[in-house]
Amino acid sequence: MSTVVIVGAQWGDEGKGKITDYLAERADVVVRYQGGANAGHTVVVGDTEYRLHLIPSGILHGKRCVIGNGVVLDPAVFLREIDYLVEHGHAVDAIAVSGAAHVIMPYHKRLDELEEAGRGEDRIGTTRQGIGPAYRDKAARTGIRVEDLLDDAQFRRLLRRNLDQVNRLLERVYGAEGYDYDQVLEEYLAYAERLRPFVTDTSKLINDAIDAGQRVLFEGAQGTMLDLDHGTYPYVTSSYPTAAGACIGAGVGPTRIDQVIGVAKAYTSRVGDGPFPTELLDETGDWIRERGHEYGTTTGRPRRCGWLDAVVLRYAARVSGMTGLAITRLDTLGGLDKVRIAVAYELDGQRIEDMPAGALKLARCRPVYEELPGWPADLSGLTRWDDLPAEARRYLERISELVGVPVVLVSVGRERAQTLGLRDVFVPRAAGRPG
């Protein structure tokens, strides 16, 4: 048995899809444990670029792929991805969906748009995919789960109840048009019939796989700094991208997790609003954005870019218990004369080494940088650690020293083959943690 959790170590968009795709080749089961269609993974295989939002990228290897109970499922997006994969010659019969996953309804998206527009200067930067309102209904115990959608009588009852409430809110508070019950019912009952073959008890499926000695890879969406509890609240997502979220969102106990791999870019990026200490509002920031193609997979929005932040990575390593780091986009920084790493912050005239409590304090932080020499631009053909320029190796070593976690994977390009595996991550806990 060996289980590995992949978590984002920054503000999301770290390249988790590529790392998951790389590790999935050796896994038996790949599990998505939280988030929704607000996530986007881009995986390049040969001449084909795959963009997936819900289905784990392990499907490109023909692996058993699971959408866990912690995910909020947009049926329209899921079924579009099913059709997309079939059109590209991929079998989809190995996909499983938890009956306990909550369903995103059309009113969730509408409320997301209206609420974000009404926040004005306090906007969060939501993708407006209905994620927050769906999780809110889940917490309020008024949500509709996949298992409810498959029960005709139950779904009719819950939809009627929810639309009665939502339509009053839309019409009386927002002055917006409500939803027609029959129209939504017809649309979602059609989804239900197509979803039915995929739905099962995924917690049992995953635990049975672990008991059978299979390798299970857990894939999170977003990143540590967007975690509902541990991120830069309120500029966060509505679920738990940290490693603990894998247990809740997949239905496995914490003692069943062997390794936690944090994925981080060789620099930092962020989509949406909120504090970002190392953000570069200059030509270097623009250069990184263009060279790294830093535009959102889901929204197309330009990402904010800045230098690597070791304070963020140390914090992420702590709250998820990381056993290894996967550094992506090392090639993006190639060609710069100098690169920088934020090793600490200055807050109100005092140097601090750790993440301050709360977004308000983080917004007042100024990075304390360490400068290192850059490396040549082209890393694309490199396949071994020793092939990397000495300056790039030193940069990676310094990251490991500052974070206290070994670098186990390095990405030097967008394609699947452009990944350097420095050590095996599928190591059972009994065999000892790396480093």
C-alpha positions as CSV (number, residue, x, y, z in Angstrom):
1,M,0.0,0.0,0.0
2,S,1.1,3.5,-0.7
3,T,-1.0,6.7,-0.6
4,V,0.1,10.1,-1.7
5,V,-1.7,13.5,-1.4
6,I,-0.9,16.2,-3.9
7,V,-1.5,19.7,-2.5
8,G,-1.0,23.2,-3.8
9,A,1.7,25.0,-1.7
10,Q,0.8,28.5,-2.9
11,W,-2.4,30.3,-4.1
12,G,-3.3,27.6,-6.6
13,D,-2.4,27.2,-10.3
14,E,0.9,25.6,-9.3
15,G,0.9,22.9,-11.9
16,K,-0.8,20.2,-9.8
17,G,-2.4,18.8,-12.9
18,K,0.9,18.0,-14.5
19,I,2.4,16.5,-11.3
20,T,-0.7,14.4,-10.8
21,D,-0.5,13.3,-14.4
22,Y,3.2,12.4,-14.0
23,L,2.6,10.4,-10.8
24,A,-0.6,8.8,-12.0
25,E,1.3,6.6,-14.4
26,R,2.5,4.6,-11.4
27,A,-0.8,4.9,-9.4
28,D,-3.8,2.6,-9.5
29,V,-6.4,5.0,-8.4
30,V,-6.5,8.9,-8.6
31,V,-9.0,10.7,-6.4
32,R,-10.2,14.3,-6.6
33,Y,-11.2,15.3,-3.0
34,Q,-12.5,18.9,-3.0
35,G,-13.4,22.0,-5.0
36,G,-15.4,22.1,-8.2
37,A,-15.2,23.3,-11.8
38,N,-13.5,26.5,-10.6
39,A,-10.3,24.4,-10.8
40,G,-8.5,23.9,-14.1
41,H,-5.7,21.5,-14.9
42,T,-3.8,21.7,-18.2
43,V,-1.9,18.6,-19.3
44,V,0.2,18.5,-22.5
45,V,0.6,15.0,-24.0
46,G,2.5,15.1,-27.3
47,D,0.7,17.6,-29.5
48,T,-2.5,17.5,-27.5
49,E,-3.4,19.9,-24.7
50,Y,-6.0,18.6,-22.3
51,R,-7.9,21.0,-20.1
52,L,-9.9,19.3,-17.3
53,H,-11.8,20.9,-14.5
54,L,-13.4,18.0,-12.6
55,I,-12.2,14.6,-13.8
56,P,-8.7,13.8,-12.5
57,S,-6.0,13.9,-15.2
58,G,-5.2,10.2,-14.3
59,I,-7.9,9.3,-16.8
60,L,-5.3,10.1,-19.5
61,H,-3.4,7.1,-18.3
62,G,-6.5,4.9,-18.1
63,K,-6.5,4.8,-14.3
64,R,-9.4,4.4,-12.0
65,C,-10.5,8.0,-11.3
66,V,-12.7,9.1,-8.5
67,I,-14.6,12.3,-7.7
68,G,-15.0,12.2,-4.0
69,N,-17.7,13.4,-1.6
70,G,-15.9,16.6,-0.9
71,V,-16.3,17.9,-4.5
72,V,-19.2,20.1,-5.6
73,L,-20.2,18.6,-8.9
74,D,-21.4,20.6,-11.9
75,P,-23.2,17.9,-13.9
76,A,-23.0,19.9,-17.2
77,V,-19.2,20.4,-16.9
78,F,-18.7,16.8,-15.8
79,L,-20.7,15.4,-18.8
80,R,-18.9,17.8,-21.2
81,E,-15.6,16.4,-20.0
82,I,-16.9,12.9,-20.5
83,D,-17.8,13.7,-24.1
84,Y,-14.5,15.5,-24.6
85,L,-12.5,12.5,-23.4
86,V,-14.5,10.0,-25.5
87,E,-14.0,12.2,-28.6
88,H,-10.2,12.0,-27.9
89,G,-10.2,8.3,-27.7
90,H,-10.1,7.8,-23.9
91,A,-12.3,5.2,-22.1
92,V,-14.4,6.7,-19.3
93,D,-15.8,3.5,-17.7
94,A,-13.2,3.7,-14.9
95,I,-14.6,7.0,-13.6
96,A,-16.5,6.9,-10.3
97,V,-18.5,9.7,-8.6
98,S,-19.5,9.8,-5.0
99,G,-23.3,9.8,-4.3
100,A,-22.5,12.1,-1.4
101,A,-21.0,14.9,-3.6
102,H,-23.1,18.0,-3.7
103,V,-24.6,19.2,-7.0
104,I,-24.1,22.7,-8.3
105,M,-27.4,24.1,-9.5
106,P,-28.0,27.0,-11.9
107,Y,-29.0,29.3,-9.0
108,H,-25.7,28.8,-7.3
109,K,-23.9,30.3,-10.3
110,R,-26.4,33.2,-10.5
111,L,-26.1,34.0,-6.8
112,D,-22.3,33.8,-7.1
113,E,-22.4,36.5,-9.8
114,L,-24.8,38.8,-8.0
115,E,-23.0,38.5,-4.6
116,E,-19.6,39.1,-6.1
117,A,-20.9,42.1,-8.0
118,G,-22.4,43.5,-4.9
119,R,-19.2,43.3,-2.8
120,G,-17.7,46.2,-4.7
121,E,-14.2,46.9,-3.2
122,D,-14.6,43.9,-0.9
123,R,-14.8,41.5,-3.9
124,I,-13.1,38.1,-3.3
125,G,-12.2,37.3,-6.9
126,T,-14.5,34.3,-7.3
127,T,-14.6,32.4,-10.6
128,R,-18.5,32.7,-10.5
129,Q,-18.9,29.0,-11.0
130,G,-21.3,28.7,-8.1
131,I,-18.8,27.0,-5.8
132,G,-19.3,29.2,-2.7
133,P,-23.1,29.1,-2.7
134,A,-23.0,25.3,-3.2
135,Y,-20.8,24.8,-0.2
136,R,-22.9,27.3,1.7
137,D,-26.0,25.2,1.0
138,K,-24.0,22.1,2.1
139,A,-23.2,23.7,5.4
140,A,-26.8,24.9,5.8
141,R,-28.0,21.4,5.1
142,T,-30.2,22.5,2.2
143,G,-27.9,21.2,-0.5
144,I,-28.8,18.6,-3.1
145,R,-26.5,15.6,-3.3
146,V,-25.8,13.4,-6.3
147,E,-27.8,10.6,-4.6
148,D,-30.8,13.0,-4.3
149,L,-30.5,13.8,-8.0
150,L,-30.8,10.1,-8.8
151,D,-34.0,9.7,-6.7
152,D,-36.8,11.2,-8.8
153,A,-39.3,11.9,-6.0
154,Q,-36.6,13.2,-3.7
155,F,-35.1,15.5,-6.3
156,R,-38.5,17.0,-7.2
157,R,-39.2,17.7,-3.6
158,L,-35.9,19.3,-2.8
159,L,-35.8,21.3,-6.0
160,R,-39.3,22.7,-5.3
161,R,-38.3,23.7,-1.8
162,N,-35.0,25.3,-2.9
163,L,-36.5,27.2,-5.8
164,D,-39.2,28.6,-3.6
165,Q,-36.6,30.1,-1.4
166,V,-34.1,31.1,-4.1
167,N,-36.6,32.8,-6.3
168,R,-37.9,35.0,-3.4
169,L,-34.3,36.0,-2.7
170,L,-33.5,36.7,-6.4
171,E,-36.7,38.7,-6.9
172,R,-37.0,40.6,-3.6
173,V,-33.3,41.3,-2.8
174,Y,-31.6,41.4,-6.2
175,G,-34.5,42.4,-8.4
176,A,-33.5,39.5,-10.7
177,E,-35.7,37.0,-12.5
178,G,-36.3,33.6,-10.7
179,Y,-36.0,30.1,-12.2
180,D,-38.8,28.0,-13.8
181,Y,-39.2,24.8,-11.9
182,D,-40.2,22.6,-14.8
183,Q,-37.3,23.9,-16.9
184,V,-34.6,23.2,-14.3
185,L,-36.3,19.8,-13.4
186,E,-36.1,18.7,-17.0
187,E,-32.5,19.7,-17.5
188,Y,-31.3,18.0,-14.3
189,L,-33.3,14.8,-14.7
190,A,-31.5,14.4,-18.1
191,Y,-28.2,14.9,-16.3
192,A,-29.2,12.3,-13.7
193,E,-29.7,9.5,-16.3
194,R,-26.3,10.1,-17.8
195,L,-24.6,10.4,-14.3
196,R,-26.2,7.2,-12.9
197,P,-23.7,4.7,-14.3
198,F,-20.8,6.5,-12.6
199,V,-22.2,6.9,-9.1
200,T,-21.1,4.6,-6.3
201,D,-19.8,4.6,-2.7
202,T,-16.4,6.0,-3.4
203,S,-15.2,5.9,0.2
204,K,-15.6,2.1,0.2
205,L,-14.0,2.0,-3.3
206,I,-10.9,3.9,-2.1
207,N,-10.5,2.1,1.2
208,D,-10.9,-1.3,-0.6
209,A,-8.1,-0.2,-3.0
210,I,-5.8,0.7,-0.1
211,D,-6.6,-2.6,1.6
212,A,-5.7,-4.4,-1.6
213,G,-2.3,-2.8,-1.6
214,Q,-2.9,-0.5,-4.5
215,R,-1.3,2.9,-5.0
216,V,-3.7,5.7,-4.4
217,L,-3.1,9.3,-5.4
218,F,-5.2,12.1,-3.9
219,E,-5.5,15.3,-6.0
220,G,-6.5,18.6,-4.5
221,A,-7.7,21.8,-6.3
222,Q,-6.6,25.4,-5.5
223,G,-3.8,25.8,-3.0
224,T,-2.9,26.2,0.7
225,M,-3.3,29.9,0.8
226,L,-6.9,29.6,-0.5
227,D,-7.9,27.1,2.2
228,L,-11.1,28.1,4.0
229,D,-9.4,27.9,7.4
230,H,-5.7,28.3,6.7
231,G,-5.7,30.6,3.8
232,T,-5.8,34.4,3.5
233,Y,-9.4,34.6,4.6
234,P,-11.7,36.0,3.3
235,Y,-9.8,35.8,-0.1
236,V,-10.1,32.0,-0.1
237,T,-12.0,29.2,-1.7
238,S,-14.9,27.4,0.1
239,S,-13.3,24.1,0.8
240,Y,-10.1,22.6,2.2
241,P,-7.2,22.2,-0.3
242,T,-4.8,21.2,2.4
243,A,-3.8,17.6,3.1
244,A,-6.4,17.1,5.8
245,G,-9.1,17.9,3.2
246,A,-8.2,14.6,1.4
247,C,-9.4,12.6,4.4
248,I,-12.7,14.5,4.7
249,G,-13.3,14.8,1.0
250,A,-12.5,11.2,0.1
251,G,-13.7,9.3,3.2
252,V,-10.3,7.9,4.4
253,G,-8.7,8.1,7.8
254,P,-5.5,10.2,8.4
255,T,-3.6,7.1,9.3
256,R,-4.0,5.9,5.8
257,I,-1.9,8.7,4.2
258,D,1.8,8.0,3.6
259,Q,3.2,11.0,1.8
260,V,2.2,14.6,1.1
261,I,3.7,16.3,-1.9
262,G,3.4,20.1,-2.1
263,V,3.5,21.6,-5.5
264,A,5.0,25.1,-6.0
265,K,6.0,27.1,-8.9
266,A,9.6,28.4,-9.0
267,Y,8.0,31.8,-8.6
268,T,4.5,32.8,-7.2
269,S,1.3,33.6,-8.9
270,R,-2.2,34.5,-7.7
271,V,-5.6,34.9,-9.3
272,G,-8.2,37.2,-7.8
273,D,-7.9,39.8,-5.0
274,G,-6.1,39.6,-1.6
275,P,-2.6,40.2,-0.2
276,F,0.4,39.0,-2.2
277,P,3.7,40.2,-0.6
278,T,6.1,39.3,-3.4
279,E,3.9,40.6,-6.3
280,L,5.9,42.3,-9.0
281,L,4.1,45.3,-10.6
282,D,6.9,45.9,-13.1
283,E,8.4,44.7,-16.3
284,T,9.8,41.6,-14.5
285,G,6.3,40.6,-13.4
286,D,5.0,41.1,-16.9
287,W,7.9,39.1,-18.3
288,I,7.2,36.1,-16.0
289,R,3.5,36.3,-16.8
290,E,4.0,36.1,-20.6
291,R,6.9,33.6,-20.5
292,G,4.9,31.4,-18.1
293,H,1.6,31.8,-20.0
294,E,0.0,32.9,-16.7
295,Y,-3.6,33.1,-17.6
296,G,-6.4,31.2,-15.8
297,T,-7.4,27.8,-17.2
298,T,-11.0,28.4,-16.1
299,T,-11.4,32.2,-16.5
300,G,-8.6,33.3,-18.8
301,R,-7.8,36.0,-16.3
302,P,-4.2,37.2,-16.2
303,R,-2.5,36.0,-13.0
304,R,-0.6,38.2,-10.7
305,C,3.1,37.2,-10.6
306,G,5.9,37.6,-8.2
307,W,9.1,36.1,-6.8
308,L,9.1,32.8,-4.8
309,D,7.9,33.2,-1.2
310,A,9.6,30.8,1.2
311,V,7.5,32.1,4.1
312,V,4.4,30.9,2.3
313,L,6.0,27.5,1.5
314,R,7.1,27.0,5.1
315,Y,3.6,27.7,6.3
316,A,2.1,25.3,3.6
317,A,4.6,22.6,4.6
318,R,3.6,22.9,8.3
319,V,-0.2,22.9,7.9
320,S,-0.2,19.9,5.5
321,G,2.8,18.0,6.9
322,M,4.6,17.9,3.6
323,T,7.1,15.2,3.0
324,G,8.3,16.5,-0.4
325,L,8.2,19.4,-2.8
326,A,7.5,19.4,-6.5
327,I,8.8,22.6,-8.1
328,T,7.2,23.5,-11.5
329,R,8.0,26.1,-14.1
330,L,11.7,26.2,-13.4
331,D,12.2,26.9,-17.1
332,T,10.1,30.0,-16.9
333,L,12.7,31.9,-14.9
334,G,15.5,30.8,-17.2
335,G,17.3,33.7,-18.8
336,L,17.1,36.1,-15.9
337,D,20.5,37.4,-14.6
338,K,19.3,37.2,-11.0
339,V,16.4,35.6,-9.2
340,R,15.0,36.3,-5.7
341,I,13.4,34.4,-2.9
342,A,11.5,36.0,0.0
343,V,13.1,34.5,3.0
344,A,11.2,36.6,5.6
345,Y,8.9,39.6,6.0
346,E,9.1,43.0,7.5
347,L,5.9,43.7,9.5
348,D,5.6,47.1,11.2
349,G,9.3,47.5,11.3
350,Q,10.0,44.0,12.7
351,R,11.5,41.0,10.8
352,I,9.3,37.9,11.0
353,E,10.0,34.4,9.7
354,D,6.5,33.0,9.9
355,M,3.2,33.7,8.3
356,P,1.3,36.4,10.3
357,A,-2.2,35.7,11.4
358,G,-4.8,37.2,9.1
359,A,-5.0,38.8,5.7
360,L,-4.8,42.4,7.1
361,K,-1.4,41.8,8.7
362,L,-0.2,40.0,5.5
363,A,-1.2,43.0,3.5
364,R,1.2,45.1,5.6
365,C,4.1,42.7,5.1
366,R,7.1,43.6,2.9
367,P,9.3,40.8,1.6
368,V,12.9,40.4,2.7
369,Y,14.7,39.0,-0.3
370,E,17.7,36.9,-0.9
371,E,19.2,37.1,-4.4
372,L,20.8,34.2,-6.3
373,P,22.3,34.0,-9.8
374,G,20.1,33.1,-12.7
375,W,20.6,30.3,-15.2
376,P,20.3,29.8,-19.0
377,A,16.9,30.0,-20.7
378,D,16.6,26.6,-22.3
379,L,16.1,23.6,-19.9
380,S,13.6,21.8,-22.1
381,G,15.8,18.8,-23.0
382,L,17.1,18.0,-19.6
383,T,16.2,14.7,-18.0
384,R,18.5,14.4,-14.9
385,W,19.4,16.5,-11.9
386,D,23.0,16.6,-12.9
387,D,22.0,18.0,-16.3
388,L,20.6,21.2,-14.7
389,P,22.8,24.3,-14.6
390,A,24.6,24.7,-11.3
391,E,22.7,27.9,-10.6
392,A,19.4,26.2,-11.1
393,R,20.4,23.3,-8.8
394,R,21.5,25.8,-6.1
395,Y,18.2,27.6,-6.4
396,L,16.3,24.4,-5.8
397,E,18.6,23.4,-2.9
398,R,18.1,26.8,-1.3
399,I,14.3,26.3,-1.5
400,S,14.7,23.0,0.2
401,E,16.9,24.5,2.9
402,L,14.5,27.4,3.6
403,V,11.3,25.2,3.7
404,G,12.8,22.2,5.4
405,V,11.4,19.8,2.9
406,P,13.3,17.9,0.2
407,V,12.6,18.7,-3.5
408,V,11.5,15.4,-5.0
409,L,10.2,16.5,-8.5
410,V,11.2,19.2,-10.9
411,S,9.3,20.4,-14.0
412,V,11.3,22.0,-16.8
413,G,8.5,22.3,-19.4
414,R,4.8,21.9,-20.1
415,E,5.0,18.4,-21.6
416,R,4.6,15.2,-19.5
417,A,8.2,14.1,-20.3
418,Q,9.7,17.3,-19.1
419,T,9.7,16.2,-15.5
420,L,12.7,15.2,-13.4
421,G,11.9,12.6,-10.7
422,L,14.5,12.9,-8.0
423,R,13.2,10.2,-5.7
424,D,10.2,7.8,-5.4
425,V,7.2,9.4,-3.7
426,F,5.2,6.2,-3.5
427,V,6.9,5.1,-0.3
428,P,4.8,3.6,2.5
429,R,5.1,5.4,5.8
430,A,6.5,2.4,7.5
431,A,9.5,2.6,5.2
432,G,10.3,6.1,6.6
433,R,9.7,9.6,5.3
434,P,12.1,11.1,2.8
435,G,14.6,13.6,4.0
